Structures are given as C-alpha cells and as structure tokens.
Amino acid sequence: MSYYVNATAPAAPSPEALYANLDFSKLSWVEQQWASWYLWIGNPILATGLMSFLIHEIVYFGRCIPWIIIDAIPYFRQWKLQPNKIPTSQEQWECTKLVLFSHFTIEAPLIWLFHPIAETIGMATWQVPLPSWKLMLPQIAVFFVFEDMFHYFSHQMLHQGVFYKHIHKIHHKYSAPFGLAAEYAHPAEVLILGTGTIAGPLLYSYFMRDLHIFTVYIWITLRLFQAIDAHSGYDFPWSLQHIIPFWSGAEHHDFHHMAFVNNYSTSFRWCDWLGGTDTKYRAYRKRMDEAKRQAKAKNMSVEEWKAFENKINSEAEQEGLKAEALVEASADGKKID
C-alpha cells in the first residue's frame, strides 16, 4: 500500500481532487503547508515548477549573503585561504549578473522540465504525507555519492583542451573563489555538471519508485550549501572538513582554483585520493604545514607570516598558470616548452 494519498489521481487534477477524502488534522504542520501551497496555486504542475525555482533562488542567494558579509569584515581574514585576494563589489556584481542570466535562461527551463519527467517515472510531488527521515537520509546519501563521482570525471573532462578553453575557463576566472562564484559558469558547464545533481534522483526514482520531490528539495539545498561553501575561500576551525575528514570543503577546492590542477571532486576527497589527482595538493599542504612550524619556531610577526604565506600561494598559482597555458595550447594544437 502506497503512503501517498490519492496516488491514482490524473496528471493534472483539480485542486479539490488532489486531496479528496484527506483528513488534514492527521498531517504535520509542514505537510499541511505543503498541501495548502498546491491548493492555493490550483495547478500541481505550476505549483511544483514555481516552488522548485523559488527554492533554488532563495537558497542560493540566501547562502551567499553571509559570505558577502564575511568578505566585508577584516576580522575574518585570519581564516581566508588566500587573504590577499578579497573580491571587490564590482567583481561580485559582475559574477551575480552572469549567475542570474544562467539561472533564468538555463536552469529555470531545466527545473520546470525536471518534475514532469520525474513524475512519469514514479516520483511523487503534491502527495502527502511526506516521507520519513528514515527513508530520506539514505536516498540523500546516495545522491551525494553519485554526484561526487559524476562531477569528478566530468570535471576532469572539462580540463581537457577545447572543453577547458571554450567552456570551463569561465569558471576559473577567479583564482581565489567566493561564494557567489559557485555557479559562475558557461551554460554548457551548467548543463554538464548539473546533470550529476539531477540524474541521481531521476535514476533512483526510476528503479525504486519511492522518491518524493520533498527529498529532492532537501538534497538540492544541501548540494547548494556544499557548492557555495566550497567556493567561499574560508577555512574555519569549525568547518565541516575538520569534523568529517573525507569531506572536501573550501580548503580542498580553493587549491584547485589557485593551482588549476588536482581536486576535481565536489563533496568528498576519496575520488581524488583513489585517482591520484591530489598529489600536488597534498604536497602543497605538507609545505604549508612545515611553513607554519617554521613561523612558530622563528616567532614570526603577523606581517612576516602573511608575506611567507603569500609567497607559497603565489608559487602554486604560477605553476597553475603554466598548467593552464599548456591545456589551452593543446586546444590549438600547439606545444609549450
């Protein structure tokens, strides 16, 4: 027996038909609000599409706002991974314009297409009651693992020749990324890497037939938080990678933007470790840890340490620029000695 109410209703039933014979008193507050949204909009297709897009925009920019504020407060520079590179207001505005363009021209149509397709292969949308945490948590875990592996291989592809020069180079505009830049990308990249985010739920729904879009919303929220935080440029003592050792976080991804190479995964570190695509990163971390020990032994001043740190980062960035030039040259069939 399905836990979804009136699961045999037509694809676009009337508001009254959606929840016929449903006892609202037995629903939780969240479930009541869920049903009320669909009743208020009056069309389940419109209601789901609108809610999906609004959640994406509210979560994305809502999560970016704290990082914009942090970037404006000098106190937090002590945890900035590249403290000599703070995004200007102009850079943030230019980034925001492209992100908004991408959201409305690329992501909005995909978001509106996602749920009708997903419904045809078994995903629930308007139905209540909502799934339990016992059901949702394993599903979300599967989506995280699937997306991380998909992103790992797709991201490496985008670092090859023509794919990098004509697509991925846009995202690498900022060698010191910031939160808003998480979705600063070429439309083709949005499509390619976004596939990893939505393909997991689609495939799961096709085979298991017990997925609710409410679970997908939680997954998308967590995925956006992960992407924005990874591009924040800050490594706090309480950052998640210090609690979960295999979590990537900003410290892992910031190196990728600074040095161009290594660290192609999103949420976890294991793909890069297994694939041997974190060797330069680990060498950099070893050098930086040794530099901190030397600074402590020599009792360096704050200014001296900053200069030392900037020197190490600058060397890593220069190596990255050379690697980037080689990739771009390969796109043109050239060789650089």
C-alpha positions in Angstrom: 0.0 0.0 0.0 1.4 3.4 -1.0 1.8 6.0 1.7 0.9 8.7 -0.9 -2.7 9.9 -0.8 -4.8 9.6 -3.9 -1.9 8.3 -5.9 -4.2 7.3 -8.8 -5.3 10.9 -9.5 -4.9 12.2 -13.0 -1.7 14.0 -14.0 -3.2 17.5 -13.5 -6.3 17.0 -11.3 -8.3 19.9 -9.9 -7.3 21.3 -6.5 -10.3 19.6 -4.9 -9.3 16.2 -6.4 -5.8 16.4 -5.1 -6.6 15.8 -1.5 -10.1 14.3 -1.7 -11.0 12.4 1.5 -7.9 13.6 3.2 -8.0 14.3 6.9 -5.8 17.4 7.4 -5.9 17.0 11.2 -3.7 14.0 10.8 -1.0 15.8 8.9 2.0 17.6 10.5 2.4 21.4 10.2 4.8 21.1 7.3 2.5 18.6 5.5 -0.4 21.0 5.9 1.6 23.9 4.4 2.7 21.6 1.6 -0.9 20.7 0.7 -2.0 24.3 1.2 0.5 25.5 -1.4 -0.9 23.2 -4.0 -4.4 24.1 -3.2 -3.6 27.8 -3.3 -1.8 27.7 -6.7 -4.5 25.4 -8.1 -2.4 23.6 -10.7 0.1 21.0 -9.5 2.4 21.4 -12.5 2.6 25.1 -12.0 2.9 24.8 -8.2 5.8 22.3 -8.4 7.7 24.3 -11.0 7.3 27.6 -9.2 8.3 26.1 -5.8 11.3 24.4 -7.3 12.7 27.5 -8.9 12.0 29.7 -5.8 13.7 27.2 -3.5 16.8 27.3 -5.8 17.0 31.1 -5.9 16.2 31.6 -2.2 18.7 29.0 -1.1 21.5 30.1 -3.5 21.4 33.8 -2.8 20.4 33.3 0.8 23.5 31.2 1.4 25.7 33.6 -0.5 24.7 36.6 1.7 26.6 35.5 4.8 29.8 35.1 2.7 29.4 38.5 1.2 29.2 40.0 4.7 32.2 37.9 5.9 34.3 39.2 2.9 33.5 42.7 4.0 34.7 42.3 7.6 38.5 42.3 8.0 38.4 40.3 11.2 37.6 37.1 9.2 40.7 37.5 7.0 42.7 35.3 9.5 40.7 32.3 8.1 40.8 33.4 4.5 42.7 30.8 2.4 44.1 33.5 0.1 44.0 36.5 2.4 45.5 38.9 -0.2 42.6 38.3 -2.6 39.3 39.8 -1.4 36.5 40.1 -4.0 35.6 43.6 -4.8 32.0 44.8 -5.1 32.4 45.1 -8.8 33.6 41.5 -9.1 30.7 40.3 -7.1 28.2 42.3 -9.2 29.7 41.0 -12.5 29.5 37.5 -11.1 25.9 37.9 -9.9 24.8 39.1 -13.4 26.1 36.0 -15.1 24.7 33.8 -12.4 21.2 35.3 -12.8 21.4 35.0 -16.5 22.3 31.4 -16.2 19.5 30.8 -13.6 16.8 32.3 -15.8 17.9 31.0 -19.2 19.4 27.6 -18.5 18.4 26.4 -15.0 14.8 27.6 -15.0 13.8 25.6 -18.0 15.6 22.5 -16.7 13.9 22.9 -13.3 10.5 23.2 -14.9 11.2 20.1 -17.1 12.6 18.0 -14.2 9.5 17.3 -12.2 7.1 16.3 -15.1 9.8 13.9 -16.3 10.4 12.6 -12.8 6.7 12.1 -12.2 6.4 9.9 -15.3 9.0 7.5 -13.8 7.5 7.4 -10.3 8.4 10.4 -8.3 5.8 11.9 -6.0 5.2 15.7 -5.9 2.0 17.0 -4.4 1.2 13.9 -2.4 1.1 13.8 1.4 2.1 12.6 4.0 5.8 13.5 3.3 8.4 10.7 3.6 10.1 10.0 6.9 13.7 10.8 7.7 14.4 7.1 7.8 13.5 6.9 4.1 15.1 10.3 3.1 18.5 10.1 4.6 19.7 7.0 2.7 18.4 8.5 -0.5 20.2 11.8 0.0 23.4 9.9 0.8 23.1 8.0 -2.5 22.6 11.3 -4.3 25.8 12.8 -2.7 27.9 9.8 -3.7 26.5 9.7 -7.2 27.0 13.4 -7.8 30.5 13.4 -6.4 31.6 10.6 -8.7 29.9 12.1 -11.7 31.4 15.5 -11.1 34.9 14.0 -10.6 35.0 12.5 -14.1 33.1 15.3 -15.8 35.3 18.0 -14.2 38.4 16.3 -15.4 37.0 16.2 -18.9 36.4 20.0 -18.7 40.1 20.4 -18.0 41.0 19.0 -21.4 41.8 21.1 -24.4 38.8 22.6 -26.2 36.5 21.8 -23.3 38.6 24.0 -21.0 39.3 26.8 -23.4 35.7 27.2 -24.7 33.7 26.1 -21.6 35.4 25.7 -18.2 37.8 28.6 -18.4 34.9 31.0 -17.5 34.6 29.3 -14.1 38.3 29.6 -13.5 38.2 33.4 -13.9 38.6 33.7 -10.1 41.8 32.1 -8.8 40.5 32.9 -5.3 36.8 32.0 -5.5 34.0 33.4 -3.4 30.5 32.1 -2.6 28.7 33.8 -5.5 31.1 32.2 -8.0 29.8 28.7 -7.2 27.5 28.8 -10.3 29.6 31.3 -12.3 30.0 29.1 -15.4 29.4 28.7 -19.1 25.9 27.5 -20.0 27.3 24.2 -21.3 29.1 23.6 -18.0 25.9 24.3 -16.1 24.2 21.5 -18.2 27.1 19.1 -17.9 27.8 19.3 -14.2 24.2 19.9 -13.3 23.4 16.5 -14.8 25.2 14.9 -11.8 22.8 16.7 -9.4 19.5 15.7 -11.1 20.5 12.4 -12.7 20.9 10.7 -9.3 17.3 11.4 -8.2 16.0 10.5 -11.7 17.7 7.2 -11.8 16.8 6.4 -8.2 13.2 7.3 -8.9 13.1 5.1 -12.0 14.4 2.0 -10.2 13.0 2.4 -6.6 9.7 4.3 -7.1 9.6 5.7 -3.6 11.1 9.1 -4.1 9.3 12.3 -3.2 10.3 15.7 -4.5 10.4 17.0 -0.9 13.5 14.8 -0.5 14.9 16.2 -3.7 14.5 19.7 -2.3 16.5 18.8 0.8 19.1 17.3 -1.5 19.3 20.4 -3.7 19.5 22.6 -0.6 22.4 20.6 0.8 24.1 20.5 -2.6 23.9 24.3 -3.0 25.3 24.8 0.5 28.1 22.5 -0.3 29.0 24.2 -3.6 28.8 27.7 -2.2 30.8 26.9 1.0 33.4 25.1 -1.2 33.8 28.4 -3.1 33.7 30.6 -0.1 37.5 30.8 0.3 37.4 30.4 4.1 38.6 27.6 6.3 37.3 28.0 9.8 38.3 25.7 12.7 34.6 24.6 12.8 34.4 23.9 9.1 33.0 20.6 8.2 36.2 19.1 6.8 37.7 19.3 10.3 34.8 17.2 11.7 34.4 14.8 8.7 38.0 14.0 7.4 36.8 12.9 4.0 34.7 16.0 3.4 36.2 18.3 0.8 35.2 21.8 1.8 36.7 25.1 0.8 40.3 24.3 1.8 40.2 21.4 -0.8 38.5 23.3 -3.6 40.3 26.6 -3.1 43.6 24.9 -4.1 42.0 23.7 -7.4 41.2 27.3 -8.3 44.5 28.6 -7.2 46.7 25.9 -8.7 44.4 24.9 -11.6 45.2 21.2 -11.1 44.1 18.4 -8.7 41.0 18.2 -6.5 38.3 17.6 -9.1 35.6 16.2 -6.8 32.9 18.1 -5.0 31.8 16.8 -1.7 34.3 14.1 -0.8 38.1 13.5 -1.1 38.2 9.8 -1.9 37.9 10.0 -5.7 40.9 12.3 -5.9 42.8 10.1 -3.5 42.0 6.9 -5.4 42.6 8.6 -8.8 45.9 10.1 -7.7 44.6 13.6 -8.6 45.5 15.2 -5.2 49.3 14.7 -5.1 50.2 18.3 -5.8 47.6 19.4 -3.3 49.0 17.1 -0.6 52.5 18.4 -1.4 51.2 21.9 -1.0 49.6 21.1 2.3 52.8 19.5 3.6 54.8 22.6 2.6 52.3 24.9 4.2 52.2 22.9 7.4 56.0 23.0 7.5 56.0 26.7 6.9 53.6 27.2 9.9 56.0 25.2 12.1 59.0 27.3 10.9 57.0 30.5 11.5 56.2 29.4 15.1 59.8 28.4 15.7 61.1 31.7 14.4 58.4 33.6 16.2 57.4 35.4 13.0 55.3 38.5 13.3 51.8 38.5 11.6 53.2 40.6 8.8 56.1 38.3 8.2 53.9 35.2 8.2 51.5 36.8 5.7 54.4 37.6 3.4 55.6 34.0 3.7 52.1 32.6 3.1 51.6 34.8 0.1 54.9 33.7 -1.4 53.9 30.0 -1.2 50.5 30.7 -2.6 51.9 32.8 -5.4 54.3 30.0 -6.4 51.5 27.5 -6.5 49.4 29.9 -8.6 52.3 30.5 -11.1 52.6 26.7 -11.6 48.9 26.7 -12.2 49.1 29.4 -14.8 51.7 27.3 -16.7 49.5 24.2 -16.5 46.5 26.2 -17.8 48.6 27.6 -20.7 49.5 24.1 -21.6 45.9 23.0 -21.7 44.8 26.0 -23.8 47.7 25.4 -26.2 46.7 21.8 -26.7 43.3 23.1 -27.8 45.0 24.9 -30.6 47.4 22.0 -31.4 50.4 23.9 -30.1 53.2 22.9 -27.8 54.7 25.0 -25.0 58.2 24.1 -23.7 
